[in-house]
């Protein structure tokens, strides 16, 4: 199958500027470290949330032996990295074009004057998903550490309290957390809205647990009246809410990786890239995979997802 990626929706000039924001961060780093000895490790990973979750175990292991500074994208990516206690200094937005060798060479050359190692985790390989290696292993190899079994997210008691307060306002204790994410620009990774709604009806028939639905970033936000919209919640409190859920259901998006990392019972509706390259991992993750990568998302039916749901609910009861 031939897969064609999507281009940025930004206008050309804005796109040009966006992918060169790392220049200012290079200057900031040079000013900050000009009078310091060359030491430590600089790690770059612009995002997204799932990528950072997959990378954090390796970054944390690297930080056990070295001081680690990190470049990443603007919030929510910066928010996640700043919450990581193993990262000394965060530089953001550190945004470049990984496929451009000139960008990678410049970053490595400039930062090599101030750091013992420069690790660019942003892939410049457009065919990365064909290599048969999961992102956790790719990141571990780049960092020179042992590959982890699953990802990691760093939460504080304050994040958990904010999540608990929000869930109390919603009137839920035990609940199912569903991410409804439908994006026209990423159709190959978007489950149809009708499938989500059929899933909600089937969940209501199976359990009395409230269904809390997170539509952040979705083009389609309509929900049946019996579902409870999550509403506005910051990324780290939302991660903490995922950790409180009895069951999590979502596509291959950041919070699905968070759910796996937190040990929440998870049904991952994996669409698009091969699951062996980037599916959510964790001790309680069930992956519902397509018959082949990039198949029509509508061919993954609610009935297939419900097999995983039934298994998770029966296992917990």
C-alpha positions in Angstrom: 0.0 0.0 0.0 1.2 3.5 -0.8 0.7 5.9 2.0 0.6 9.7 1.5 1.1 11.9 4.5 -0.7 15.1 5.1 0.9 18.5 4.7 0.7 21.3 7.3 -2.5 23.4 7.2 -0.4 26.5 7.9 0.1 29.1 5.1 3.6 28.7 3.4 5.2 31.7 5.1 3.9 30.7 8.6 5.1 27.1 7.9 8.5 28.5 7.0 8.8 30.4 10.2 7.4 27.7 12.4 10.0 25.1 11.4 12.8 27.5 12.1 12.0 28.6 15.7 14.9 26.5 16.9 17.3 29.3 15.9 16.2 31.5 18.8 16.5 28.6 21.2 20.0 27.9 20.0 20.9 31.4 20.8 19.3 31.1 24.2 21.3 28.0 24.9 24.6 29.5 23.8 24.0 32.5 26.1 23.0 30.4 29.0 26.0 28.0 28.7 28.7 30.2 27.3 30.6 30.4 30.6 30.0 26.8 31.7 32.1 23.7 30.9 31.0 21.4 28.2 29.0 18.7 30.0 25.7 16.9 30.1 23.3 15.8 27.3 20.9 17.7 25.1 17.8 15.8 23.9 15.4 17.1 21.3 11.9 15.8 20.8 9.3 18.3 19.6 6.2 16.1 20.4 3.6 14.8 20.3 2.3 13.6 23.6 2.5 9.9 22.8 6.1 10.3 21.5 7.1 12.0 24.8 5.4 9.3 26.8 7.4 6.7 24.8 10.6 8.6 25.2 10.5 9.5 28.9 11.7 6.1 30.3 14.9 6.4 28.1 15.4 10.1 28.9 15.0 9.3 32.6 17.5 6.5 32.4 19.9 8.8 30.6 19.5 11.4 33.4 20.7 8.8 35.9 24.2 9.4 34.7 24.1 12.8 33.0 22.5 16.2 33.4 19.8 16.3 30.7 18.5 19.5 29.0 15.7 19.1 26.6 14.3 21.0 23.6 10.6 20.4 22.8 7.6 22.1 21.2 5.2 24.6 22.7 2.4 23.5 25.2 1.1 20.9 25.7 4.5 19.3 24.9 6.5 21.8 27.0 4.0 21.2 29.8 4.8 17.5 29.9 8.5 18.0 29.7 8.5 20.6 32.4 6.8 18.1 34.7 9.6 15.6 34.3 11.8 16.0 37.3 14.7 14.4 35.5 15.0 17.2 32.9 17.2 20.0 34.2 16.3 22.8 31.7 13.6 23.0 29.0 14.0 25.0 25.8 10.8 25.6 23.9 9.6 26.0 21.3 12.5 24.1 19.9 11.0 23.4 16.5 12.8 22.4 13.3 12.4 20.2 10.3 13.9 16.8 11.1 14.0 15.7 7.4 16.4 18.6 6.6 20.0 17.4 7.1 21.1 21.0 7.3 18.9 21.6 10.4 20.1 18.5 12.1 23.8 19.2 11.3 23.5 22.8 12.6 21.9 21.8 15.8 24.5 19.1 16.4 27.4 21.4 15.6 26.3 24.3 17.7 25.1 22.4 20.7 28.2 20.1 20.5 30.2 23.0 21.9 28.2 23.0 25.1 27.1 19.4 25.6 29.0 16.1 25.7 26.2 14.5 23.6 23.4 15.8 21.4 20.5 13.3 20.9 17.9 14.2 18.3 14.9 11.9 18.8 12.8 13.6 16.1 12.9 11.2 13.2 14.1 12.4 9.8 13.2 9.1 8.3 9.9 9.3 6.4 9.6 5.5 6.3 10.3 5.0 10.1 7.1 3.0 10.4 8.4 0.3 8.0 11.5 -0.6 10.1 9.7 -3.1 12.4 10.9 -1.4 15.6 8.7 0.2 18.2 9.3 3.9 19.1 10.3 3.0 22.6 13.1 0.9 21.3 14.1 3.5 18.8 14.4 6.2 21.5 16.2 3.8 23.9 18.8 3.0 21.2 19.4 6.7 20.5 19.8 7.3 24.2 22.0 4.3 24.7 19.8 2.7 27.4 17.8 -0.5 27.7 14.4 -0.4 26.0 11.5 -0.1 28.4 8.4 -2.2 28.4 6.1 0.8 28.3 6.1 4.6 28.4 5.9 7.0 31.3 4.2 10.1 32.4 5.1 12.3 35.4 2.2 13.5 37.5 2.2 15.3 40.9 -0.3 15.3 43.7 -1.5 18.7 42.5 -2.4 17.2 39.1 -4.3 14.4 40.8 -6.2 16.8 43.1 -7.2 18.9 40.1 -8.4 15.8 38.3 -10.4 14.6 41.3 -12.0 18.0 41.8 -13.0 18.0 38.1 -14.4 14.5 38.2 -16.4 15.4 41.4 -18.0 18.3 39.5 -18.9 15.9 36.8 -20.5 13.6 39.5 -18.4 10.5 38.6 -16.2 8.2 40.6 -15.8 5.0 38.7 -16.2 5.7 35.0 -15.2 4.9 31.4 -13.0 7.5 29.7 -13.3 7.6 25.9 -11.3 9.8 23.6 -13.5 10.8 20.6 -11.0 12.1 18.0 -12.2 12.7 14.4 -10.0 14.8 12.2 -10.6 15.4 8.5 -6.9 16.1 7.9 -5.9 12.8 9.5 -8.7 10.7 8.1 -6.5 7.6 8.0 -6.3 7.7 11.8 -9.8 8.8 12.5 -12.5 6.4 13.6 -15.9 7.4 12.1 -18.3 9.4 14.4 -21.1 6.8 13.8 -18.8 4.1 15.1 -18.1 6.1 18.3 -21.8 6.6 18.9 -22.6 2.9 18.3 -19.9 2.1 20.8 -21.5 4.4 23.4 -24.8 2.7 22.9 -23.2 -0.7 23.4 -21.4 0.4 26.5 -24.6 1.7 28.0 -26.2 -1.7 27.4 -23.2 -3.5 29.1 -22.5 -1.4 32.1 -23.9 1.2 34.5 -20.5 3.0 34.5 -20.8 6.7 33.4 -19.2 7.3 30.0 -17.0 10.4 30.1 -15.9 11.6 26.6 -13.0 13.8 25.8 -13.4 15.5 22.4 -10.3 17.8 22.7 -8.9 18.5 19.2 -11.8 16.7 17.4 -13.6 18.1 14.4 -16.7 16.2 15.6 -17.8 16.9 19.2 -21.5 15.8 19.1 -22.3 13.2 21.8 -25.4 11.3 22.8 -27.3 12.8 25.8 -26.3 10.0 28.1 -22.5 10.7 27.7 -20.8 13.2 29.9 -18.4 15.6 28.1 -15.1 15.9 29.9 -15.1 19.7 29.4 -12.0 21.9 29.8 -9.1 20.3 31.7 -5.4 20.8 31.4 -3.3 18.1 29.9 -1.7 16.8 33.1 -4.9 16.8 35.1 -6.5 15.0 32.1 -3.7 12.4 32.4 -4.5 12.0 36.1 -8.2 11.6 35.2 -7.2 8.8 32.8 -5.4 7.1 35.7 -8.6 7.2 37.7 -10.8 5.6 35.0 -12.1 2.0 35.3 -11.6 1.6 31.6 -10.0 3.8 28.9 -10.9 3.6 25.1 -9.2 5.7 22.5 -7.4 5.7 19.1 -3.7 6.0 18.6 -3.4 9.4 20.4 -1.4 10.8 23.2 -3.8 9.9 26.1 -4.0 6.3 24.9 -0.2 6.0 25.5 -0.7 7.8 28.8 -3.4 5.2 29.8 -1.0 2.4 29.0 1.8 3.9 30.9 -0.4 4.5 34.0 -1.6 0.9 34.0 -5.3 1.8 33.3 -7.3 -1.0 31.6 -7.1 0.2 28.0 -8.6 -0.7 24.7 -6.5 1.0 21.9 -8.2 1.4 18.6 -5.1 1.4 16.5 -5.5 3.0 13.1 -2.9 4.0 10.5 0.7 3.1 11.2 1.5 -0.5 12.0 1.0 -1.3 15.7 4.4 -2.9 16.0 5.9 0.5 15.3 3.9 2.8 17.7 0.9 1.2 19.4 0.3 2.0 23.1 2.1 -0.3 25.5 1.4 -1.2 29.1 0.5 -4.2 31.3 -3.2 -3.8 30.7 -3.4 -2.6 27.1 -5.5 -4.5 24.5 -4.8 -3.3 20.9 -7.5 -3.5 18.3 -5.5 -3.6 15.1 -6.5 -3.2 11.5 -6.2 -6.0 9.0 -3.5 -4.0 7.3 -1.9 -0.6 8.0 -3.7 2.4 6.6 -6.9 0.4 5.8 -10.2 2.2 5.8 -10.8 3.1 9.5 -14.5 2.2 9.0 -13.5 -1.4 8.6 -12.5 -1.5 12.2 -16.0 -2.1 13.7 -17.5 -1.3 17.1 -18.0 -5.0 17.5 -14.3 -5.6 17.3 -13.6 -2.9 19.9 -16.3 -4.4 22.1 -14.4 -7.7 22.3 -11.6 -5.9 24.0 -14.0 -3.9 26.2 -15.8 -7.1 27.3 -12.5 -8.7 28.1 -11.3 -5.8 30.2 -14.5 -5.4 32.1 -14.8 -9.1 32.8 -11.1 -9.2 33.9 -11.7 -6.4 36.4 -15.0 -7.7 37.8 
